[in-house]
Amino acid sequence: MYEPVALPAPDTLTGAGDGALLDLVVTLDRERCRLDALGLRAVEELRRRRVAGHPGRTAADDTDPVQLTGEQVLASELCAALRIADATAHQRITTARTLT
């Protein structure tokens, strides 16, 4: 699925030339962008699945619990898995939805 780039060990950088270091910086930036894009696509796929499984809020009467939306369920999952704030999770979901 995803082939990571082979990276040098940090302790080898002192012996590298300027061109090699600049190439490494470019490679790392490209990989970071690829990983961010892959992560956003994964979040959007999870969002689609959660929305399908949790279509929206419903309450038949005052005694019924309120059902969470799919995005609320996913935000809770992201908060727990990544140890991030609720607002950060919702921002990530919004960004994923917008960009994909």
N, CA, C and O of each residue as an XYZ file, in Angstrom:
400
protein
N       0.824     -1.186      0.000
C       0.000      0.000      0.000
C       0.868      1.248      0.000
O       0.808      2.032     -0.947
N       1.651      1.449      1.011
C       2.483      2.636      1.125
C       3.911      2.211      1.393
O       4.181      1.491      2.354
N       4.820      2.649      0.551
C       6.234      2.320      0.700
C       6.969      3.510      1.301
O       7.112      4.540      0.641
N       7.437      3.390      2.538
C       8.166      4.498      3.138
C       9.537      4.674      2.486
O      10.116      3.722      1.964
N      10.034      5.881      2.525
C      11.339      6.207      1.986
C      12.400      5.812      3.008
O      12.233      6.035      4.207
N      13.482      5.230      2.527
C      14.602      4.896      3.420
C      15.306      6.193      3.818
O      15.704      6.978      2.958
N      15.454      6.406      5.095
C      16.066      7.635      5.596
C      17.375      7.319      6.309
O      17.529      6.250      6.899
N      18.309      8.253      6.249
C      19.580      8.025      6.932
C      19.422      8.140      8.441
O      18.488      8.767      8.941
N      20.346      7.524      9.145
C      20.363      7.662     10.609
C      20.789      9.089     10.957
O      21.653      9.657     10.289
N      20.193      9.667     11.988
C      20.525     11.049     12.351
C      22.014     11.288     12.600
O      22.524     12.366     12.296
N      22.709     10.303     13.146
C      24.126     10.514     13.452
C      25.010     10.530     12.211
O      26.201     10.821     12.319
N      24.462     10.226     11.031
C      25.250     10.279      9.791
C      25.185     11.644      9.119
O      25.897     11.884      8.144
N      24.352     12.531      9.619
C      24.168     13.835      8.968
C      25.403     14.723      9.058
O      25.631     15.538      8.163
N      26.194     14.592     10.096
C      27.365     15.464     10.243
C      28.375     15.228      9.135
O      29.134     16.137      8.800
N      28.407     14.038      8.559
C      29.341     13.746      7.479
C      28.778     14.001      6.096
O      29.492     13.836      5.107
N      27.525     14.397      5.996
C      26.880     14.614      4.696
C      27.239     15.987      4.146
O      27.464     16.934      4.900
N      27.289     16.077      2.830
C      27.535     17.357      2.176
C      26.294     18.228      2.165
O      25.190     17.776      2.467
N      26.498     19.479      1.813
C      25.392     20.441      1.774
C      24.283     20.004      0.816
O      23.101     20.105      1.141
N      24.669     19.520     -0.365
C      23.679     19.082     -1.345
C      22.857     17.918     -0.839
O      21.645     17.865     -1.048
N      23.521     16.975     -0.167
C      22.815     15.817      0.383
C      21.859     16.236      1.487
O      20.760     15.692      1.597
N      22.265     17.191      2.300
C      21.390     17.672      3.377
C      20.170     18.391      2.804
O      19.051     18.205      3.283
N      20.394     19.216      1.774
C      19.274     19.903      1.143
C      18.325     18.901      0.491
O      17.107     19.049      0.585
N      18.876     17.884     -0.167
C      18.038     16.833     -0.750
C      17.221     16.121      0.323
O      16.057     15.786      0.104
N      17.828     15.895      1.470
C      17.119     15.246      2.576
C      15.969     16.116      3.063
O      14.876     15.612      3.321
N      16.207     17.417      3.189
C      15.146     18.332      3.637
C      13.980     18.298      2.654
O      12.822     18.268      3.071
N      14.272     18.301      1.353
C      13.226     18.251      0.332
C      12.472     16.917      0.406
O      11.244     16.884      0.340
N      13.222     15.822      0.544
C      12.597     14.497      0.644
C      11.699     14.406      1.862
O      10.588     13.883      1.776
N      12.164     14.907      2.990
C      11.351     14.873      4.214
C      10.089     15.701      4.065
O       9.024     15.297      4.532
N      10.196     16.850      3.423
C       9.015     17.691      3.220
C       8.014     16.984      2.307
O       6.811     17.011      2.566
N       8.504     16.356      1.250
C       7.628     15.625      0.335
C       6.937     14.468      1.053
O       5.739     14.246      0.871
N       7.686     13.735      1.863
C       7.111     12.619      2.613
C       6.079     13.096      3.625
O       5.036     12.465      3.799
N       6.369     14.214      4.293
C       5.420     14.768      5.269
C       4.104     15.111      4.568
O       3.027     14.832      5.095
N       4.191     15.713      3.387
C       2.985     16.051      2.628
C       2.228     14.801      2.208
O       1.000     14.760      2.280
N       2.964     13.775      1.765
C       2.326     12.520      1.375
C       1.632     11.857      2.550
O       0.520     11.346      2.416
N       2.286     11.866      3.700
C       1.686     11.273      4.894
C       0.460     12.067      5.346
O      -0.549     11.483      5.742
N       0.548     13.397      5.287
C      -0.615     14.217      5.642
C      -1.792     13.924      4.725
O      -2.925     13.790      5.186
N      -1.526     13.825      3.423
C      -2.598     13.538      2.458
C      -3.201     12.163      2.718
O      -4.421     12.004      2.682
N      -2.363     11.179      2.977
C      -2.843      9.830      3.265
C      -3.689      9.819      4.537
O      -4.734      9.171      4.588
N      -3.237     10.534      5.553
C      -3.993     10.614      6.804
C      -5.348     11.275      6.613
O      -6.342     10.825      7.184
N      -5.400     12.339      5.817
C      -6.674     13.016      5.566
C      -7.631     12.124      4.773
O      -8.837     12.131      5.024
N      -7.105     11.369      3.831
C      -7.964     10.446      3.080
C      -8.508      9.359      4.000
O      -9.659      8.944      3.860
N      -7.691      8.901      4.932
C      -8.147      7.878      5.891
C      -9.224      8.452      6.807
O     -10.217      7.781      7.091
N      -9.038      9.681      7.267
C     -10.051     10.327      8.118
C     -11.350     10.492      7.352
O     -12.424     10.248      7.901
N     -11.273     10.903      6.089
C     -12.494     11.077      5.299
C     -13.199      9.744      5.066
O     -14.429      9.688      5.096
N     -12.451      8.684      4.837
C     -13.074      7.365      4.667
C     -13.758      6.928      5.962
O     -14.864      6.389      5.932
N     -13.105      7.160      7.087
C     -13.739      6.858      8.373
C     -14.991      7.707      8.579
O     -16.001      7.218      9.086
N     -14.922      8.985      8.182
C     -16.087      9.872      8.322
C     -17.261      9.328      7.521
O     -18.385      9.276      8.020
N     -17.008      8.926      6.293
C     -18.083      8.376      5.459
C     -18.706      7.140      6.110
O     -19.926      6.975      6.113
N     -17.861      6.287      6.654
C     -18.363      5.070      7.296
C     -19.166      5.399      8.550
O     -20.217      4.805      8.788
N     -18.678      6.339      9.349
C     -19.389      6.691     10.586
C     -20.710      7.388     10.282
O     -21.704      7.155     10.970
N     -20.733      8.237      9.264
C     -21.974      8.919      8.885
C     -23.003      7.896      8.413
O     -24.188      8.018      8.722
N     -22.556      6.896      7.671
C     -23.483      5.843      7.222
C     -24.037      5.055      8.403
O     -25.192      4.631      8.378
N     -23.227      4.858      9.432
C     -23.666      4.082     10.590
C     -24.400      4.891     11.647
O     -25.110      4.331     12.483
N     -24.231      6.207     11.611
C     -24.856      7.102     12.591
C     -25.408      8.305     11.831
O     -24.777      9.362     11.811
N     -26.571      8.158     11.209
C     -27.070      9.183     10.293
C     -27.430     10.526     10.911
O     -27.487     11.523     10.191
N     -27.672     10.591     12.195
C     -28.010     11.890     12.754
C     -28.623     11.807     14.117
O     -28.784     10.729     14.689
N     -28.955     12.936     14.618
C     -29.551     13.036     15.949
C     -31.042     12.735     15.871
O     -31.757     13.229     14.999
N     -31.480     11.916     16.803
C     -32.912     11.649     16.913
C     -33.270     11.520     18.390
O     -32.474     11.041     19.197
N     -34.435     11.940     18.716
C     -34.940     11.759     20.074
C     -36.458     11.653     19.986
O     -37.144     12.633     19.698
N     -36.968     10.460     20.234
C     -38.417     10.245     20.137
C     -39.160     11.020     21.209
O     -40.220     11.594     20.957
N     -38.591     11.030     22.411
C     -39.187     11.843     23.470
C     -38.079     12.205     24.451
O     -36.912     11.887     24.219
N     -38.431     12.853     25.519
C     -37.433     13.338     26.474
C     -36.688     12.217     27.197
O     -35.612     12.455     27.746
N     -37.233     11.010     27.209
C     -36.562      9.924     27.920
C     -35.539      9.188     27.048
O     -34.686      8.474     27.573
N     -35.614      9.353     25.729
C     -34.654      8.692     24.833
C     -33.331      9.447     24.808
O     -33.315     10.678     24.783
N     -32.231      8.715     24.814
C     -30.937      9.393     24.689
C     -30.775      9.969     23.286
O     -31.353      9.459     22.326
N     -30.016     10.992     23.180
C     -29.759     11.609     21.881
C     -28.692     10.794     21.169
O     -27.667     10.448     21.757
N     -28.934     10.496     19.921
C     -27.970      9.737     19.123
C     -26.924     10.696     18.566
O     -27.259     11.786     18.101
N     -25.662     10.291     18.614
C     -24.591     11.113     18.080
C     -24.552     11.041     16.559
O     -24.962     10.042     15.968
N     -24.060     12.096     15.934
C     -23.842     12.062     14.490
C     -22.577     11.253     14.211
O     -21.765     11.018     15.106
N     -22.427     10.837     12.975
C     -21.235     10.100     12.580
C     -19.966     10.896     12.818
O     -18.949     10.338     13.229
N     -20.018     12.203     12.560
C     -18.834     13.040     12.772
C     -18.503     13.165     14.258
O     -17.330     13.228     14.625
N     -19.512     13.201     15.106
C     -19.263     13.243     16.553
C     -18.636     11.939     17.039
O     -17.749     11.945     17.894
N     -19.104     10.829     16.489
C     -18.528      9.533     16.855
C     -17.068      9.484     16.430
O     -16.210      9.081     17.215
N     -16.777      9.887     15.206
C     -15.403      9.873     14.708
C     -14.527     10.829     15.511
O     -13.390     10.494     15.843
N     -15.040     12.007     15.825
C     -14.255     12.951     16.621
C     -13.873     12.347     17.967
O     -12.746     12.520     18.430
N     -14.797     11.645     18.587
C     -14.505     10.980     19.863
C     -13.423      9.917     19.694
O     -12.527      9.787     20.529
N     -13.518      9.163     18.609
C     -12.500      8.145     18.332
C     -11.126      8.774     18.112
O     -10.125      8.283     18.632
N     -11.081      9.864     17.336
C      -9.806     10.536     17.079
C      -9.221     11.125     18.356
O      -8.013     11.056     18.579
N     -10.077     11.703     19.192
C      -9.619     12.260     20.473
C      -8.929     11.184     21.307
O      -7.853     11.410     21.860
N      -9.549     10.029     21.390
C      -9.000      8.952     22.205
C      -7.735      8.360     21.580
O      -6.747      8.128     22.276
N      -7.767      8.120     20.278
C      -6.639      7.464     19.615
C      -5.413      8.360     19.515
O      -4.284      7.896     19.674
N      -5.635      9.641     19.252
C      -4.517     10.564     19.034
C      -4.210     11.453     20.236
O      -3.227     12.194     20.244
N      -5.069     11.365     21.248
C      -4.935     12.220     22.437
C      -4.901     13.698     22.054
O      -3.992     14.444     22.414
N      -5.943     14.085     21.302
C      -6.075     15.470     20.871
C      -7.397     16.021     21.398
O      -8.278     15.266     21.809
N      -7.518     17.325     21.381
C      -8.731     18.002     21.849
C      -9.871     17.786     20.859
O      -9.644     17.515     19.680
N     -11.081     17.908     21.349
C     -12.268     17.743     20.526
C     -12.265     18.722     19.359
O     -12.595     18.342     18.235
N     -11.901     19.965     19.604
C     -11.868     20.972     18.538
C     -10.843     20.601     17.464
O     -11.080     20.814     16.275
N      -9.718     20.054     17.881
C      -8.689     19.618     16.936
C      -9.201     18.464     16.087
O      -8.966     18.431     14.880
N      -9.892     17.527     16.702
C     -10.454     16.390     15.966
C     -11.481     16.871     14.949
O     -11.474     16.424     13.802
N     -12.361     17.775     15.357
C     -13.374     18.292     14.429
C     -12.724     19.061     13.289
O     -13.183     18.985     12.150
N     -11.661     19.799     13.584
C     -10.951     20.539     12.531
C     -10.325     19.572     11.531
O     -10.350     19.819     10.326
N      -9.772     18.488     12.021
C      -9.168     17.487     11.147
C     -10.238     16.860     10.247
O     -10.005     16.646      9.058
N     -11.393     16.570     10.811
C     -12.494     15.987     10.028
C     -12.957     16.973      8.966
O     -13.172     16.592      7.815
N     -13.110     18.221      9.338
C     -13.538     19.259      8.381
C     -12.516     19.421      7.267
O     -12.887     19.520      6.097
N     -11.246     19.451      7.611
C     -10.188     19.582      6.628
C     -10.184     18.384      5.678
O     -10.061     18.550      4.464
N     -10.318     17.187      6.230
C     -10.351     15.980      5.403
C     -11.531     16.006      4.440
O     -11.399     15.660      3.266
N     -12.669     16.416      4.945
C     -13.871     16.458      4.104
C     -13.710     17.485      2.992
O     -14.084     17.225      1.848
N     -13.163     18.634      3.317
C     -12.992     19.710      2.348
C     -11.972     19.356      1.262
O     -12.202     19.603      0.078
N     -10.847     18.779      1.676
C      -9.754     18.544      0.740
C      -9.898     17.257     -0.074
O      -9.252     17.101     -1.110
N     -10.747     16.333      0.397
C     -10.896     15.106     -0.363
C     -12.228     15.091     -1.070
O     -12.544     14.129     -1.771
